[in-house]
Amino acid sequence: MALYEAGILTGPSIQSNEPLTQTVAALIAVRAADFKELAYTYPVEKIDAALSKLQLSSTDFSIKTGQELATAVDTGLIPASHYLSFEPYAEASTEFVYELLGKVLANKGLYKNYIGYTSDADIFQQHQLTITN
């Protein structure tokens, strides 16, 4: 219900008996990353340019679905490593969903906020204390 109220899901009901497809996972990611408004500015030419990376076209989807899916490609929510294996109606793998979630969090500034590791040479250096008289 919270996802519906936030505008991420289009309805309050969830078909839990249906698998989460790669397309639906990507659409949820676009909405969760607050890219929906950007998506709806996409003309057909821009949709086709982005979807061609997935070997798809705007005629494969409704206009809004095409816009959101194209936005998922252009913003990097769908990683390039998944372009060739993307199957719109295939079940989304756990790896794919985790990558989408990571990208959503990163785009919202909520993912791994750190400046480095303690093992990085420029993060932590031991200094000798020198005492002079």
GUSE-649076 format. One record per residue (C-alpha): residue number from 1; y, z, x. Coordinates in nm, 3 decimals. Each point is the difference from the previous one (the first is absolute). Layout:
BEGIN
lumlo, v, w, u
NUM, Y, Z, X
...
***
This chain:
BEGIN
lumlo, v, w, u
1, 0.000, 0.000, 0.000
2, 0.236, 0.078, 0.288
3, -0.050, -0.350, 0.144
4, 0.078, -0.152, -0.340
5, 0.313, 0.211, -0.040
6, 0.112, -0.103, 0.351
7, -0.039, -0.369, -0.095
8, -0.287, -0.057, 0.240
9, -0.259, -0.064, -0.271
10, 0.083, -0.218, -0.299
11, -0.185, 0.217, -0.250
12, -0.113, 0.362, -0.036
13, -0.370, -0.086, -0.020
14, -0.227, -0.064, 0.296
15, -0.319, -0.204, -0.017
16, -0.201, 0.230, 0.222
17, -0.314, -0.203, -0.069
18, 0.164, -0.311, 0.153
19, 0.019, -0.044, 0.379
20, 0.342, -0.003, 0.163
21, 0.058, -0.360, 0.105
22, 0.190, -0.106, 0.309
23, 0.274, -0.147, -0.218
24, 0.046, 0.313, -0.211
25, 0.002, 0.218, 0.312
26, 0.272, -0.220, 0.153
27, 0.206, 0.007, -0.322
28, -0.021, 0.379, -0.015
29, 0.111, 0.013, 0.365
30, 0.303, -0.222, -0.071
31, 0.107, 0.224, -0.286
32, -0.068, 0.322, 0.191
33, 0.205, -0.129, 0.296
34, 0.290, -0.073, -0.239
35, -0.013, -0.376, 0.066
36, -0.029, -0.101, -0.367
37, 0.369, -0.090, -0.033
38, -0.021, -0.212, 0.316
39, -0.312, -0.171, -0.133
40, 0.168, -0.114, -0.319
41, 0.259, -0.194, 0.200
42, -0.268, -0.233, 0.141
43, 0.020, -0.362, -0.119
44, -0.317, -0.208, -0.025
45, 0.060, -0.163, 0.341
46, 0.012, 0.338, 0.174
47, -0.308, 0.118, -0.191
48, -0.194, -0.308, 0.109
49, 0.112, 0.038, 0.363
50, -0.123, 0.360, 0.015
51, -0.318, -0.052, -0.202
52, -0.100, -0.300, 0.213
53, -0.076, 0.254, 0.275
54, -0.272, 0.133, -0.233
55, -0.115, -0.355, -0.091
56, 0.143, 0.053, -0.350
57, 0.287, -0.141, -0.204
58, 0.235, 0.105, -0.277
59, -0.216, -0.185, -0.254
60, -0.282, 0.248, 0.062
61, 0.194, 0.287, -0.164
62, 0.264, 0.086, -0.256
63, 0.351, -0.026, 0.142
64, 0.045, 0.379, 0.035
65, -0.338, 0.046, 0.166
66, 0.077, -0.288, 0.236
67, 0.338, 0.149, 0.085
68, -0.144, 0.344, 0.072
69, -0.292, -0.136, 0.201
70, 0.233, -0.223, 0.202
71, 0.219, 0.302, 0.070
72, -0.307, 0.191, 0.122
73, -0.056, -0.280, 0.251
74, 0.363, -0.038, 0.109
75, 0.064, 0.372, 0.045
76, -0.320, 0.052, 0.198
77, -0.167, 0.221, -0.258
78, -0.295, -0.237, 0.023
79, -0.068, -0.013, 0.373
80, -0.046, -0.342, 0.161
81, -0.349, 0.110, 0.101
82, -0.096, -0.019, -0.370
83, 0.147, -0.344, -0.077
84, -0.320, -0.198, 0.055
85, -0.225, 0.252, -0.173
86, 0.227, 0.059, -0.300
87, -0.183, -0.068, -0.325
88, 0.223, 0.071, -0.301
89, -0.273, 0.116, -0.237
90, -0.233, 0.161, 0.254
91, -0.028, 0.376, 0.018
92, 0.246, 0.153, 0.244
93, -0.176, 0.160, 0.294
94, 0.079, 0.354, 0.103
95, 0.149, -0.134, 0.323
96, 0.230, -0.238, -0.191
97, 0.119, 0.278, -0.233
98, 0.063, 0.237, 0.293
99, 0.202, -0.267, 0.179
100, 0.207, -0.062, -0.313
101, 0.060, 0.373, -0.041
102, 0.107, 0.031, 0.363
103, 0.242, -0.291, -0.037
104, 0.147, 0.147, -0.320
105, 0.053, 0.336, 0.170
106, 0.150, -0.168, 0.308
107, 0.240, -0.204, -0.213
108, 0.113, 0.314, -0.178
109, 0.045, 0.187, 0.329
110, -0.283, 0.242, -0.077
111, -0.263, -0.101, 0.256
112, -0.056, 0.166, 0.334
113, 0.347, 0.116, 0.086
114, -0.026, 0.067, 0.371
115, 0.168, -0.109, 0.318
116, -0.307, 0.000, 0.220
117, -0.298, 0.193, 0.124
118, 0.000, 0.302, 0.230
119, -0.209, -0.205, 0.239
120, 0.279, -0.261, 0.037
121, 0.158, 0.024, 0.344
122, 0.352, -0.002, -0.139
123, -0.060, 0.269, -0.265
124, -0.102, 0.300, 0.204
125, 0.063, 0.059, 0.366
126, -0.062, 0.314, 0.192
127, 0.296, 0.112, 0.204
128, -0.009, 0.246, 0.281
129, 0.252, 0.274, -0.019
130, 0.198, 0.019, 0.319
131, 0.175, 0.323, 0.087
132, 0.274, -0.013, 0.257
133, 0.179, 0.289, 0.163
***
